[in-house]
Amino acid sequence: MGKFKSKNKRMFSGTAEYHKFDIARGQLETAIRLFLVEGCDMFSAITLAGAAGEVLHQLVLRAGKQPFVDYTVKVNDWKKLGPTPSRSAVMKHIHKILFINEMKHHDKDAQDIVQLDAEECALAAILKAIVDYKTLTGSQTDAMKAMFAWCYQNLESEQMLKEYEELPRAAKEL
């Protein structure tokens, strides 16, 4: 590998130890930057947010806290949508509807064409990862705050807030 090294010392040159949290935070913040820059690469944003989300999910579990996916299971129970799926089944479903694995793999029997709303999938993958980041740390980075500002400006914020206020208290405490 030595012959492929940069001639100049760069930030990540040389072997070092990196905490998975730092890797996930970097991936998530890069996904956010890709999303917020108009016309940028939503496919990479999905992949990076998906990878960050997987790491953050495990870190949240190791910390003894409740990951995002557990809230979706609780919503399923609260809305009485049928039998409660397992955490792994919910994760698999989320990855499927957000095309996270489609962005990372090309299985032998998979189609060559993927039809999706790339911006919507990137947004959801990023927000899912942010929830686990905030659950783990209790804080948000500046990039995450910028993402929430974008959401407030570009999504139906007033309608979402109104619907949230109309929810029964039990639903808000999920």
Helices and strands as residue ranges (DSSP letters): G 2-4, H 20-36, H 42-62, H 68-78, H 87-97, H 100-104, H 118-137, H 142-154, H 157-166, H 169-172
